[in-house]
Amino acid sequence: MTEEELKAQVKKLNARATQLKMDLHDLSEELPINWELIPDVAAKTFEAYKALAEARAKTSHKGTSTI
C-alpha cells in the first residue's frame, strides 16, 4: 500500500470511528431508552478505534505523519 493510500485509509477510519463515538454518546444521552444497544454500539466503536490505531501504526512505520 502506498503512502497516499495509507493516509486515505487513516482518514476514512478516523471518520468512521468519530461517527461511532458520537453514536455511543447520543445513545448515552437517551438512557434508559435503548440501553440494550450499548454492547453492540460499544463493540463497533472499539473495533473502529482498534482498526484506526493499527492503520496509524502502519503510517508511522512508513515514516509518514498521522492524522
PyMOL Python script that loads the backbone (N, CA, C, O; Angstrom):
from pymol import cmd

cmd.read_pdbstr("""\
ATOM      1  N   MET A   1       0.840  -1.164   0.000  1.00  0.00           N
ATOM      2  CA  MET A   1       0.000   0.000   0.000  1.00  0.00           C
ATOM      3  C   MET A   1       0.899   1.245   0.000  1.00  0.00           C
ATOM      4  O   MET A   1       1.873   1.321   0.748  1.00  0.00           O
ATOM      5  N   THR A   2       0.554   2.205  -0.844  1.00  0.00           N
ATOM      6  CA  THR A   2       1.364   3.419  -0.935  1.00  0.00           C
ATOM      7  C   THR A   2       1.101   4.333   0.264  1.00  0.00           C
ATOM      8  O   THR A   2       0.142   4.147   1.014  1.00  0.00           O
ATOM      9  N   GLU A   3       1.968   5.309   0.418  1.00  0.00           N
ATOM     10  CA  GLU A   3       1.843   6.283   1.496  1.00  0.00           C
ATOM     11  C   GLU A   3       0.514   7.033   1.400  1.00  0.00           C
ATOM     12  O   GLU A   3      -0.156   7.255   2.409  1.00  0.00           O
ATOM     13  N   GLU A   4       0.148   7.413   0.202  1.00  0.00           N
ATOM     14  CA  GLU A   4      -1.114   8.138  -0.009  1.00  0.00           C
ATOM     15  C   GLU A   4      -2.320   7.251   0.295  1.00  0.00           C
ATOM     16  O   GLU A   4      -3.311   7.716   0.858  1.00  0.00           O
ATOM     17  N   GLU A   5      -2.235   5.996  -0.073  1.00  0.00           N
ATOM     18  CA  GLU A   5      -3.326   5.060   0.228  1.00  0.00           C
ATOM     19  C   GLU A   5      -3.476   4.870   1.735  1.00  0.00           C
ATOM     20  O   GLU A   5      -4.593   4.804   2.248  1.00  0.00           O
ATOM     21  N   LEU A   6      -2.350   4.784   2.440  1.00  0.00           N
ATOM     22  CA  LEU A   6      -2.398   4.658   3.895  1.00  0.00           C
ATOM     23  C   LEU A   6      -3.024   5.889   4.533  1.00  0.00           C
ATOM     24  O   LEU A   6      -3.830   5.773   5.456  1.00  0.00           O
ATOM     25  N   LYS A   7      -2.655   7.067   4.044  1.00  0.00           N
ATOM     26  CA  LYS A   7      -3.239   8.300   4.576  1.00  0.00           C
ATOM     27  C   LYS A   7      -4.745   8.333   4.336  1.00  0.00           C
ATOM     28  O   LYS A   7      -5.508   8.732   5.216  1.00  0.00           O
ATOM     29  N   ALA A   8      -5.168   7.918   3.154  1.00  0.00           N
ATOM     30  CA  ALA A   8      -6.593   7.890   2.829  1.00  0.00           C
ATOM     31  C   ALA A   8      -7.332   6.893   3.722  1.00  0.00           C
ATOM     32  O   ALA A   8      -8.453   7.153   4.161  1.00  0.00           O
ATOM     33  N   GLN A   9      -6.702   5.763   3.982  1.00  0.00           N
ATOM     34  CA  GLN A   9      -7.315   4.762   4.850  1.00  0.00           C
ATOM     35  C   GLN A   9      -7.450   5.298   6.275  1.00  0.00           C
ATOM     36  O   GLN A   9      -8.485   5.102   6.912  1.00  0.00           O
ATOM     37  N   VAL A  10      -6.426   5.966   6.774  1.00  0.00           N
ATOM     38  CA  VAL A  10      -6.486   6.536   8.120  1.00  0.00           C
ATOM     39  C   VAL A  10      -7.603   7.577   8.198  1.00  0.00           C
ATOM     40  O   VAL A  10      -8.354   7.622   9.173  1.00  0.00           O
ATOM     41  N   LYS A  11      -7.702   8.395   7.182  1.00  0.00           N
ATOM     42  CA  LYS A  11      -8.747   9.426   7.162  1.00  0.00           C
ATOM     43  C   LYS A  11     -10.145   8.798   7.188  1.00  0.00           C
ATOM     44  O   LYS A  11     -11.026   9.260   7.913  1.00  0.00           O
ATOM     45  N   LYS A  12     -10.335   7.755   6.401  1.00  0.00           N
ATOM     46  CA  LYS A  12     -11.628   7.061   6.343  1.00  0.00           C
ATOM     47  C   LYS A  12     -11.937   6.389   7.683  1.00  0.00           C
ATOM     48  O   LYS A  12     -13.054   6.489   8.189  1.00  0.00           O
ATOM     49  N   LEU A  13     -10.953   5.714   8.246  1.00  0.00           N
ATOM     50  CA  LEU A  13     -11.150   5.045   9.535  1.00  0.00           C
ATOM     51  C   LEU A  13     -11.390   6.050  10.648  1.00  0.00           C
ATOM     52  O   LEU A  13     -12.177   5.790  11.559  1.00  0.00           O
ATOM     53  N   ASN A  14     -10.727   7.186  10.586  1.00  0.00           N
ATOM     54  CA  ASN A  14     -10.932   8.225  11.583  1.00  0.00           C
ATOM     55  C   ASN A  14     -12.371   8.751  11.537  1.00  0.00           C
ATOM     56  O   ASN A  14     -12.994   8.964  12.577  1.00  0.00           O
ATOM     57  N   ALA A  15     -12.887   8.956  10.331  1.00  0.00           N
ATOM     58  CA  ALA A  15     -14.266   9.428  10.176  1.00  0.00           C
ATOM     59  C   ALA A  15     -15.252   8.396  10.730  1.00  0.00           C
ATOM     60  O   ALA A  15     -16.215   8.755  11.407  1.00  0.00           O
ATOM     61  N   ARG A  16     -15.011   7.134  10.447  1.00  0.00           N
ATOM     62  CA  ARG A  16     -15.911   6.077  10.944  1.00  0.00           C
ATOM     63  C   ARG A  16     -15.856   5.988  12.461  1.00  0.00           C
ATOM     64  O   ARG A  16     -16.894   5.882  13.114  1.00  0.00           O
ATOM     65  N   ALA A  17     -14.660   6.030  13.022  1.00  0.00           N
ATOM     66  CA  ALA A  17     -14.513   5.945  14.473  1.00  0.00           C
ATOM     67  C   ALA A  17     -15.178   7.135  15.156  1.00  0.00           C
ATOM     68  O   ALA A  17     -15.830   6.983  16.189  1.00  0.00           O
ATOM     69  N   THR A  18     -15.011   8.306  14.580  1.00  0.00           N
ATOM     70  CA  THR A  18     -15.627   9.501  15.154  1.00  0.00           C
ATOM     71  C   THR A  18     -17.153   9.404  15.120  1.00  0.00           C
ATOM     72  O   THR A  18     -17.822   9.769  16.087  1.00  0.00           O
ATOM     73  N   GLN A  19     -17.699   8.915  14.014  1.00  0.00           N
ATOM     74  CA  GLN A  19     -19.154   8.764  13.920  1.00  0.00           C
ATOM     75  C   GLN A  19     -19.667   7.768  14.958  1.00  0.00           C
ATOM     76  O   GLN A  19     -20.690   8.011  15.598  1.00  0.00           O
ATOM     77  N   LEU A  20     -18.967   6.657  15.126  1.00  0.00           N
ATOM     78  CA  LEU A  20     -19.386   5.669  16.118  1.00  0.00           C
ATOM     79  C   LEU A  20     -19.265   6.220  17.534  1.00  0.00           C
ATOM     80  O   LEU A  20     -20.093   5.911  18.391  1.00  0.00           O
ATOM     81  N   LYS A  21     -18.245   7.032  17.785  1.00  0.00           N
ATOM     82  CA  LYS A  21     -18.096   7.673  19.089  1.00  0.00           C
ATOM     83  C   LYS A  21     -19.302   8.569  19.365  1.00  0.00           C
ATOM     84  O   LYS A  21     -19.833   8.584  20.475  1.00  0.00           O
ATOM     85  N   MET A  22     -19.725   9.307  18.354  1.00  0.00           N
ATOM     86  CA  MET A  22     -20.887  10.178  18.510  1.00  0.00           C
ATOM     87  C   MET A  22     -22.167   9.365  18.700  1.00  0.00           C
ATOM     88  O   MET A  22     -23.039   9.748  19.479  1.00  0.00           O
ATOM     89  N   ASP A  23     -22.277   8.246  17.991  1.00  0.00           N
ATOM     90  CA  ASP A  23     -23.438   7.365  18.166  1.00  0.00           C
ATOM     91  C   ASP A  23     -23.510   6.853  19.595  1.00  0.00           C
ATOM     92  O   ASP A  23     -24.586   6.805  20.190  1.00  0.00           O
ATOM     93  N   LEU A  24     -22.367   6.470  20.145  1.00  0.00           N
ATOM     94  CA  LEU A  24     -22.319   5.982  21.524  1.00  0.00           C
ATOM     95  C   LEU A  24     -22.683   7.106  22.498  1.00  0.00           C
ATOM     96  O   LEU A  24     -23.409   6.887  23.468  1.00  0.00           O
ATOM     97  N   HIS A  25     -22.180   8.287  22.234  1.00  0.00           N
ATOM     98  CA  HIS A  25     -22.505   9.441  23.070  1.00  0.00           C
ATOM     99  C   HIS A  25     -24.009   9.742  23.017  1.00  0.00           C
ATOM    100  O   HIS A  25     -24.642   9.955  24.051  1.00  0.00           O
ATOM    101  N   ASP A  26     -24.572   9.756  21.808  1.00  0.00           N
ATOM    102  CA  ASP A  26     -26.003  10.013  21.665  1.00  0.00           C
ATOM    103  C   ASP A  26     -26.822   8.958  22.395  1.00  0.00           C
ATOM    104  O   ASP A  26     -27.821   9.272  23.042  1.00  0.00           O
ATOM    105  N   LEU A  27     -26.395   7.716  22.288  1.00  0.00           N
ATOM    106  CA  LEU A  27     -27.083   6.629  22.977  1.00  0.00           C
ATOM    107  C   LEU A  27     -27.060   6.844  24.481  1.00  0.00           C
ATOM    108  O   LEU A  27     -28.063   6.613  25.155  1.00  0.00           O
ATOM    109  N   SER A  28     -25.945   7.277  25.006  1.00  0.00           N
ATOM    110  CA  SER A  28     -25.842   7.502  26.453  1.00  0.00           C
ATOM    111  C   SER A  28     -26.748   8.635  26.915  1.00  0.00           C
ATOM    112  O   SER A  28     -27.254   8.605  28.037  1.00  0.00           O
ATOM    113  N   GLU A  29     -26.954   9.619  26.075  1.00  0.00           N
ATOM    114  CA  GLU A  29     -27.824  10.738  26.436  1.00  0.00           C
ATOM    115  C   GLU A  29     -29.298  10.335  26.463  1.00  0.00           C
ATOM    116  O   GLU A  29     -30.109  10.986  27.122  1.00  0.00           O
ATOM    117  N   GLU A  30     -29.639   9.281  25.759  1.00  0.00           N
ATOM    118  CA  GLU A  30     -31.027   8.835  25.682  1.00  0.00           C
ATOM    119  C   GLU A  30     -31.397   7.823  26.759  1.00  0.00           C
ATOM    120  O   GLU A  30     -32.551   7.402  26.845  1.00  0.00           O
ATOM    121  N   LEU A  31     -30.433   7.433  27.576  1.00  0.00           N
ATOM    122  CA  LEU A  31     -30.710   6.417  28.601  1.00  0.00           C
ATOM    123  C   LEU A  31     -31.851   6.853  29.502  1.00  0.00           C
ATOM    124  O   LEU A  31     -31.960   8.034  29.833  1.00  0.00           O
ATOM    125  N   PRO A  32     -32.701   5.923  29.904  1.00  0.00           N
ATOM    126  CA  PRO A  32     -32.612   4.468  29.766  1.00  0.00           C
ATOM    127  C   PRO A  32     -33.203   3.907  28.468  1.00  0.00           C
ATOM    128  O   PRO A  32     -33.280   2.690  28.303  1.00  0.00           O
ATOM    129  N   ILE A  33     -33.615   4.771  27.559  1.00  0.00           N
ATOM    130  CA  ILE A  33     -34.144   4.293  26.281  1.00  0.00           C
ATOM    131  C   ILE A  33     -33.009   3.644  25.488  1.00  0.00           C
ATOM    132  O   ILE A  33     -31.901   4.177  25.420  1.00  0.00           O
ATOM    133  N   ASN A  34     -33.294   2.512  24.905  1.00  0.00           N
ATOM    134  CA  ASN A  34     -32.350   1.761  24.054  1.00  0.00           C
ATOM    135  C   ASN A  34     -31.084   1.296  24.777  1.00  0.00           C
ATOM    136  O   ASN A  34     -30.042   1.119  24.145  1.00  0.00           O
ATOM    137  N   TRP A  35     -31.162   1.102  26.067  1.00  0.00           N
ATOM    138  CA  TRP A  35     -29.985   0.652  26.829  1.00  0.00           C
ATOM    139  C   TRP A  35     -29.428  -0.663  26.305  1.00  0.00           C
ATOM    140  O   TRP A  35     -28.235  -0.935  26.439  1.00  0.00           O
ATOM    141  N   GLU A  36     -30.290  -1.476  25.710  1.00  0.00           N
ATOM    142  CA  GLU A  36     -29.855  -2.790  25.237  1.00  0.00           C
ATOM    143  C   GLU A  36     -28.940  -2.686  24.008  1.00  0.00           C
ATOM    144  O   GLU A  36     -28.306  -3.670  23.626  1.00  0.00           O
ATOM    145  N   LEU A  37     -28.868  -1.526  23.400  1.00  0.00           N
ATOM    146  CA  LEU A  37     -27.992  -1.337  22.241  1.00  0.00           C
ATOM    147  C   LEU A  37     -26.550  -1.016  22.632  1.00  0.00           C
ATOM    148  O   LEU A  37     -25.658  -1.038  21.784  1.00  0.00           O
ATOM    149  N   ILE A  38     -26.319  -0.721  23.898  1.00  0.00           N
ATOM    150  CA  ILE A  38     -24.995  -0.302  24.352  1.00  0.00           C
ATOM    151  C   ILE A  38     -23.895  -1.309  23.985  1.00  0.00           C
ATOM    152  O   ILE A  38     -22.881  -0.896  23.422  1.00  0.00           O
ATOM    153  N   PRO A  39     -24.044  -2.601  24.275  1.00  0.00           N
ATOM    154  CA  PRO A  39     -22.951  -3.535  23.951  1.00  0.00           C
ATOM    155  C   PRO A  39     -22.599  -3.569  22.457  1.00  0.00           C
ATOM    156  O   PRO A  39     -21.422  -3.638  22.103  1.00  0.00           O
ATOM    157  N   ASP A  40     -23.601  -3.523  21.591  1.00  0.00           N
ATOM    158  CA  ASP A  40     -23.352  -3.577  20.155  1.00  0.00           C
ATOM    159  C   ASP A  40     -22.639  -2.314  19.667  1.00  0.00           C
ATOM    160  O   ASP A  40     -21.654  -2.398  18.933  1.00  0.00           O
ATOM    161  N   VAL A  41     -23.132  -1.158  20.073  1.00  0.00           N
ATOM    162  CA  VAL A  41     -22.523   0.106  19.647  1.00  0.00           C
ATOM    163  C   VAL A  41     -21.109   0.241  20.226  1.00  0.00           C
ATOM    164  O   VAL A  41     -20.193   0.696  19.542  1.00  0.00           O
ATOM    165  N   ALA A  42     -20.942  -0.153  21.474  1.00  0.00           N
ATOM    166  CA  ALA A  42     -19.621  -0.080  22.106  1.00  0.00           C
ATOM    167  C   ALA A  42     -18.626  -1.011  21.411  1.00  0.00           C
ATOM    168  O   ALA A  42     -17.469  -0.641  21.214  1.00  0.00           O
ATOM    169  N   ALA A  43     -19.063  -2.202  21.043  1.00  0.00           N
ATOM    170  CA  ALA A  43     -18.174  -3.149  20.357  1.00  0.00           C
ATOM    171  C   ALA A  43     -17.760  -2.614  18.982  1.00  0.00           C
ATOM    172  O   ALA A  43     -16.597  -2.729  18.593  1.00  0.00           O
ATOM    173  N   LYS A  44     -18.705  -2.037  18.257  1.00  0.00           N
ATOM    174  CA  LYS A  44     -18.378  -1.461  16.951  1.00  0.00           C
ATOM    175  C   LYS A  44     -17.406  -0.293  17.101  1.00  0.00           C
ATOM    176  O   LYS A  44     -16.486  -0.131  16.300  1.00  0.00           O
ATOM    177  N   THR A  45     -17.622   0.517  18.134  1.00  0.00           N
ATOM    178  CA  THR A  45     -16.740   1.652  18.391  1.00  0.00           C
ATOM    179  C   THR A  45     -15.338   1.164  18.736  1.00  0.00           C
ATOM    180  O   THR A  45     -14.350   1.705  18.240  1.00  0.00           O
ATOM    181  N   PHE A  46     -15.253   0.152  19.578  1.00  0.00           N
ATOM    182  CA  PHE A  46     -13.969  -0.428  19.960  1.00  0.00           C
ATOM    183  C   PHE A  46     -13.223  -0.931  18.725  1.00  0.00           C
ATOM    184  O   PHE A  46     -12.038  -0.644  18.556  1.00  0.00           O
ATOM    185  N   GLU A  47     -13.908  -1.673  17.871  1.00  0.00           N
ATOM    186  CA  GLU A  47     -13.272  -2.235  16.677  1.00  0.00           C
ATOM    187  C   GLU A  47     -12.821  -1.135  15.720  1.00  0.00           C
ATOM    188  O   GLU A  47     -11.771  -1.251  15.087  1.00  0.00           O
ATOM    189  N   ALA A  48     -13.611  -0.073  15.615  1.00  0.00           N
ATOM    190  CA  ALA A  48     -13.238   1.031  14.734  1.00  0.00           C
ATOM    191  C   ALA A  48     -11.972   1.726  15.232  1.00  0.00           C
ATOM    192  O   ALA A  48     -11.085   2.044  14.440  1.00  0.00           O
ATOM    193  N   TYR A  49     -11.886   1.961  16.535  1.00  0.00           N
ATOM    194  CA  TYR A  49     -10.689   2.607  17.078  1.00  0.00           C
ATOM    195  C   TYR A  49      -9.475   1.678  17.044  1.00  0.00           C
ATOM    196  O   TYR A  49      -8.339   2.135  16.910  1.00  0.00           O
ATOM    197  N   LYS A  50      -9.719   0.389  17.163  1.00  0.00           N
ATOM    198  CA  LYS A  50      -8.621  -0.566  17.049  1.00  0.00           C
ATOM    199  C   LYS A  50      -8.054  -0.546  15.630  1.00  0.00           C
ATOM    200  O   LYS A  50      -6.837  -0.521  15.443  1.00  0.00           O
ATOM    201  N   ALA A  51      -8.937  -0.557  14.637  1.00  0.00           N
ATOM    202  CA  ALA A  51      -8.503  -0.507  13.237  1.00  0.00           C
ATOM    203  C   ALA A  51      -7.786   0.808  12.945  1.00  0.00           C
ATOM    204  O   ALA A  51      -6.800   0.829  12.209  1.00  0.00           O
ATOM    205  N   LEU A  52      -8.277   1.899  13.519  1.00  0.00           N
ATOM    206  CA  LEU A  52      -7.638   3.193  13.328  1.00  0.00           C
ATOM    207  C   LEU A  52      -6.230   3.202  13.923  1.00  0.00           C
ATOM    208  O   LEU A  52      -5.291   3.694  13.297  1.00  0.00           O
ATOM    209  N   ALA A  53      -6.090   2.667  15.110  1.00  0.00           N
ATOM    210  CA  ALA A  53      -4.775   2.614  15.757  1.00  0.00           C
ATOM    211  C   ALA A  53      -3.800   1.773  14.938  1.00  0.00           C
ATOM    212  O   ALA A  53      -2.630   2.132  14.802  1.00  0.00           O
ATOM    213  N   GLU A  54      -4.276   0.660  14.395  1.00  0.00           N
ATOM    214  CA  GLU A  54      -3.416  -0.196  13.576  1.00  0.00           C
ATOM    215  C   GLU A  54      -2.990   0.515  12.292  1.00  0.00           C
ATOM    216  O   GLU A  54      -1.838   0.414  11.872  1.00  0.00           O
ATOM    217  N   ALA A  55      -3.924   1.231  11.677  1.00  0.00           N
ATOM    218  CA  ALA A  55      -3.597   1.952  10.449  1.00  0.00           C
ATOM    219  C   ALA A  55      -2.617   3.078  10.730  1.00  0.00           C
ATOM    220  O   ALA A  55      -1.694   3.313   9.950  1.00  0.00           O
ATOM    221  N   ARG A  56      -2.813   3.770  11.838  1.00  0.00           N
ATOM    222  CA  ARG A  56      -1.880   4.843  12.214  1.00  0.00           C
ATOM    223  C   ARG A  56      -0.484   4.277  12.490  1.00  0.00           C
ATOM    224  O   ARG A  56       0.522   4.906  12.159  1.00  0.00           O
ATOM    225  N   ALA A  57      -0.429   3.104  13.088  1.00  0.00           N
ATOM    226  CA  ALA A  57       0.860   2.469  13.342  1.00  0.00           C
ATOM    227  C   ALA A  57       1.564   2.151  12.029  1.00  0.00           C
ATOM    228  O   ALA A  57       2.782   2.298  11.928  1.00  0.00           O
ATOM    229  N   LYS A  58       0.823   1.723  11.041  1.00  0.00           N
ATOM    230  CA  LYS A  58       1.410   1.433   9.725  1.00  0.00           C
ATOM    231  C   LYS A  58       1.968   2.702   9.101  1.00  0.00           C
ATOM    232  O   LYS A  58       3.039   2.673   8.496  1.00  0.00           O
ATOM    233  N   THR A  59       1.264   3.804   9.238  1.00  0.00           N
ATOM    234  CA  THR A  59       1.747   5.042   8.633  1.00  0.00           C
ATOM    235  C   THR A  59       2.999   5.524   9.352  1.00  0.00           C
ATOM    236  O   THR A  59       3.900   6.072   8.718  1.00  0.00           O
ATOM    237  N   SER A  60       3.069   5.329  10.663  1.00  0.00           N
ATOM    238  CA  SER A  60       4.271   5.762  11.384  1.00  0.00           C
ATOM    239  C   SER A  60       5.478   4.894  11.045  1.00  0.00           C
ATOM    240  O   SER A  60       6.617   5.359  11.080  1.00  0.00           O
ATOM    241  N   HIS A  61       5.218   3.628  10.715  1.00  0.00           N
ATOM    242  CA  HIS A  61       6.309   2.734  10.305  1.00  0.00           C
ATOM    243  C   HIS A  61       6.841   3.118   8.935  1.00  0.00           C
ATOM    244  O   HIS A  61       8.007   2.880   8.621  1.00  0.00           O
ATOM    245  N   LYS A  62       5.980   3.712   8.126  1.00  0.00           N
ATOM    246  CA  LYS A  62       6.403   4.138   6.794  1.00  0.00           C
ATOM    247  C   LYS A  62       7.029   5.524   6.820  1.00  0.00           C
ATOM    248  O   LYS A  62       7.498   6.028   5.799  1.00  0.00           O
ATOM    249  N   GLY A  63       7.028   6.140   8.013  1.00  0.00           N
ATOM    250  CA  GLY A  63       7.645   7.451   8.125  1.00  0.00           C
ATOM    251  C   GLY A  63       6.738   8.607   7.756  1.00  0.00           C
ATOM    252  O   GLY A  63       7.210   9.716   7.503  1.00  0.00           O
ATOM    253  N   THR A  64       5.427   8.353   7.725  1.00  0.00           N
ATOM    254  CA  THR A  64       4.500   9.428   7.415  1.00  0.00           C
ATOM    255  C   THR A  64       3.843   9.921   8.676  1.00  0.00           C
ATOM    256  O   THR A  64       3.814   9.228   9.692  1.00  0.00           O
ATOM    257  N   SER A  65       3.324  11.102   8.604  1.00  0.00           N
ATOM    258  CA  SER A  65       2.614  11.630   9.773  1.00  0.00           C
ATOM    259  C   SER A  65       1.216  11.042   9.841  1.00  0.00           C
ATOM    260  O   SER A  65       0.649  10.622   8.832  1.00  0.00           O
ATOM    261  N   THR A  66       0.671  11.020  11.053  1.00  0.00           N
ATOM    262  CA  THR A  66      -0.679  10.504  11.230  1.00  0.00           C
ATOM    263  C   THR A  66      -1.660  11.644  11.291  1.00  0.00           C
ATOM    264  O   THR A  66      -1.304  12.779  11.607  1.00  0.00           O
ATOM    265  N   ILE A  67      -2.887  11.333  10.988  1.00  0.00           N
ATOM    266  CA  ILE A  67      -3.958  12.341  11.005  1.00  0.00           C
ATOM    267  C   ILE A  67      -4.582  12.359  12.377  1.00  0.00           C
ATOM    268  O   ILE A  67      -5.507  13.133  12.624  1.00  0.00           O
TER     269      ILE A  67
END
""", "prot")
cmd.dss("prot")
cmd.show_as("cartoon", "prot")
cmd.util.cbc("prot")
cmd.orient("prot")
